[in-house]
Amino acid sequence: MTLSDVAREAGVSVATASRAFNGSTNRTVGEDLRERVATAAARLGYHPDTTAQAMARGRANSIGLIVHDIADPYFSTIASGVIDAADRSGLAVTVASTQHDVSRESTLVALMRHQRARALILAGSRTDETAEMELVRGEVEQFLAAGGTVTLIGQPVLGVDTVVIENRAGAASLAFALHRLGYRRFAVLAGPPQHLTARDRAMGFVAALAALSVPVPPENVVSCAFTRDGGHSGMRTLLESGSRPEVVFAVNDVMALGAMAAIHEVGLRIPDDVAIAGFDDIVTVRDVTPPLTSVSIPLTQVGTQALTLALAKPQPEPRMVSIPTEVVLRASTPNRR
């Protein structure tokens, strides 16, 4: 029996159930909710961890931040936003990286809990790998039960406050913009099928083109790793298939950079032979030749907003803050009209 079961039985969030048990004076819940949680716990035979409750009264003055790859400018820029905001609040930030290994995330959450971090920020997309997700969910519940707060950057799938990036809408806006420039033959480097952010971006792009009566052939949607090397291998696969799209959309910028290298390796020119676009608008893409069209996310703002949520007074239900995106057209996708 877990805290999540109690929260579900009581009809409240995991965070509310945690606060009902831990007794922290600055994380109080109403008496009616407290009684509802207690009743649900009794009905299910759930007993809170008294050690965790004690920890709730003595937390470190630090924030835990878990990213997938600190060397990736996407995550390092988010981390910069978190760290700058934490500095202004007199807090230290402990950063850990999963190195794109989803099995490491639950272990790192447990580590942050044992270090008694005041709050935890998880930056990076979720996957549909149920077993790994349940391990992370269980560790997040224990972190909450110990009196900490958790904020997620990505899809709102863990029942905690979440900074949500408009991935589908951004990818759709890019598709419409490229169509207005005169492009009609498209391909997509779609990332891993189980990766929720990659899936949202690929689906948003393809769906927008379908609405414009410009379907993307299934063979032009290539699955690959969500990394620079993934973009490189995906582009090689696309080129070796004999496909010659007018423009290729890579679902993140580092994949697009890998794809650009693959295009150059076979003697093709960007954008004369094939145009290319990415997503995230990391700083690197402005300095490559040609500069890369991308969907811009205010990544520093994402980090700042995540810390704001992590330090805010908890609410009975999880909060979601949506971060809009903006298409930035550059020389990698010139006007074809």
N, C-alpha and C positions, 0 to 999 in steps of 0.2 A: 504494500500500500504506500502510495507516494503523496506528496503535497499536491501534485497536479490532480490526483483523483479527488482529494478533498475539495479543491477549488472548483472542479467540475461539478461535484455533487452540490456544493453550496451556491453555484451560479455566480462565482466571482473570479477575478483574475488570480493567477498564482501569486503575484505580488501582494494583493490584498490579503490572501490567505496567510502568506508569510508574516505580514505585519500584525495580523490578528493573533499570531502565536508568539512573536518575538518580544513583545512588550516594550519596544523602544519608544521613548517618550516623544521623539520627533518624527515618528512614523506611525501615528495613531490612526485607528479606523473607528467609525461610529459603533456604538454599542449594538445596534441592530445587526450590522454586518458581523461583528465579533461573535454574537450569539449564533448567527446562521452558520458561521464557519465551525464553531464549537459543536453545534448539533450535527453537522455533516461528519466531522471527525469522529464523534462518538458513534454515529451510525455505521461508519466504515471500520471502526476499530483502529484509527490512526493515532499515534502518539508522537508528538514533536520531539526532535533531538534537543535535549536540554543543553548539551555542549554548544550546539549551534546558537541557541538562544543566548547563552552567556557571551558568545563572541559578538552578538549584535550590539552589546553595550561597550565594546572596546575595539573599534576598528582603526586601522592605520590611516594616516593622512595621505593616501595615495590612490591613484586611479590605475586600473589595469586596462590595457589596450591590446587586443589580439587581432592581428592582421594576417592575411594569407602570404604576403611577400613584401617585406619592408624595402627590398631593392626596387620594386615596381613603383614608378612615380605616382601612380594612382593612390597607393596606400601610404607612401611617404608624405604626400601632400595632405591627405586626411590626418595623418599623425601629427603633422605640423600644426594643423588647426586645433587639434585636441590639446597639444602641449602648450601652445600659446594661451589658450583659454585657461588651462590649468594653472599656468604661471600667474595669471592675473588673480586667481583664487587662492594662491598660496599652496598649491598641491603639486605633488610629484607624479610623474607618469611612468609606469613600468610597461614597456612594449615587448610583446612576444610574437613570433611568427610561426605559422603552421607549415610554411614552405610548401604550400599547396597540397599538403597531406591532411585530408579532412579527419583522419583518425586521431591526429594530434590535438585537435581543438578541445575535446572534452578533457584531455589531460592538462592542457594549459588553463582551462577554466578552474579545474581543481587546484592547480598551483596558486592561482590568484586568490582563491578562497582560503587556502592555508596561510597565505601571506596577509590575510585580513584586509585586502584592499577595500576602500570605502565604496567604490563603484567599479563596474566593469563595462567596457565598450567592446562589442564584437563587430569588426568591420569586415565585410566581405559577403559574397553571395552564399546562399544555402544551396544544398543539392537535394535531390529526391531519394537519396540513399537512406532508407528508413532507419536502419540499424544505427548508422552514425548519427543521424539527427536525434534519435532517442537518447543516445549517450550524452550528447550536448545538452539536450533538454533536461535530463536528470541532473547534470552538474549545475546548470543554471538554477534549477529549483533549489538545490542545496545552497548555492550562493545567496539566493533570496532569503531562504530560511535562516541563514546566518546573519541577516540584517543588512546585507548590501543591496545595491540597486544595479540593474542591468539595462543597458541600452543597446539596441541592435541597429546596425547600418545595413540596409538591404530589404529583403522581403519580410513582412510582419508575420512570422511563422512560429515564434517562440512565446507568444503571450506576454511580451514586455514592450516598453516604449521603443518605438522604431523610427529611424530617419529613413524615409522611403524615397528612392530616386526614381524619377519617371522614365524608366527604361523603355517601355513600349511606346509611349508617346514620343519620346525623343527619336527613336528609330523610325517611327512613322513620319515624323516631320522631316527627317533626312531623306526618306524615300520620296516624299512629295517634292522636296527641293531639287533633288537630282532629276526627277521627271520633268520639272519646269525648265531645267537646263537642257533638256533634249535627249536624255539617256533613255534607252528602251531595252537594252539587253543587259541583264543584271546577274550577278552571282553573289553568294554570301558565304563567308568563312564563319561558320555558325558556332564554333566552340563545342564543348562536350554536351551531349544530349541531356545529361542529368543535371547540368549546371543551370540554376534558375535564372540568373541574370543573363547569361548567354542565350538561353531559350526565349526570355522575354524580348530581348533585343532583336533576335532573328525573326521571331514571330511577328513582332510589331512592324518590321521592315517589309516582310513578305506579304502580310495582310494589307498594308497600305497600297502596295503595288497591285495586288489582286483587285482592290477597290477601284484602281485606275485602269483595270483591264489589261494589265501588263504582268501576267503571271511569271514567276521565277521557276524555270524547269527544276524538278526535283534533283536531277543530277548536278545542278549548279549550286546546290546547298550542301556544303562540305563540312562534316564534323571534324573537329581537331581540338588539340589542347588549347586552353585559355591563356596561352603564353606566346612570347615572341617566336619560339621554335615551333609552336603549334601553328601559328600563322604562316610560317615559312613552309612547313610540310603540307599544310592545306592548300597553299597556293601552288606548290609544285604538283600536287595531285590534280588540281583543277587544270593547270596548263598541259599536263601529260595526257589528260582525257581528250584533248583536242578542242575544248571549249574556248571560245574567244569572246567573253562578255565585253561590253563597252566599259563597265564599271564594276568594281568588286567592293562590297561592304564587309569589313572585318569588324566583329562585334566588340573589340576593344582596340585601343591604339597600339599597344605593344604587339598584338597580332598583326595589325596593319603594317608596322615597321618590318616585321619578319616577312610579310608578303611582298613588300617593296623590294627587299633584298632578293627574294626568289625571282621576281620579275626581271630585275637587272641581270641576274645570273644567266638567264636564257637569252639575253641580248635584246629584250623588249624595252621600250621606252615608256616612261610615265610622264604625262598622261597621253602621249600621242598614240600608243598602241593599246593601253588599258589605263583607265582612271581608277582611283582607289580612295576610299573613305574609311574612317574609323569611328570610335566612340570613346569619350572621356575628356578629350582635349588636354592631355598631359603636356607639360611645358616642352618636352622634346619635339613634338610634332611641328612646332613653328620653325625649327631650325634645320629640318631635313630638306632635301631637294627632290621634288618640289615640296613646299609646305603642305601638310596634310589637312584635308577637309575632315572635320570631326563634329561630334555632338558634345558641346561643352557642359560640364558639370562644375558648379562652384565648390570644388573639393575642400578648400579650406573652411568654407562655410558649413559644409557637411560635418567636419570634425568639430567645429565650434558648437553647432546645434546639438550634436550627440552629447557633448559634455554638459551643455545646458540642461538637457533632459535628465542626464544621469544625476545631476545635483539638485534638480527641482523637487519640490514637495511631492511625494507620490500621490497618485490619484487612484480611486477604486478600480478604474479600467485603464488598460494600456493606451497611451497616446501615440498618435502617428503624425509625423511632420513630413509633408511632401516637399521634395526639392525639385523645382522645375529645371529643364535643360534647354539648351539653345543651339541651333545649327550654326556652325561657323564654316563658311565656304572659303576654300583656299585653292591654290594653283593645281592641286592634285586632281581636281574635278572641274575643268574649265567648261564654259558654255559651249554646247554642241550645236546650238541653233545657228 
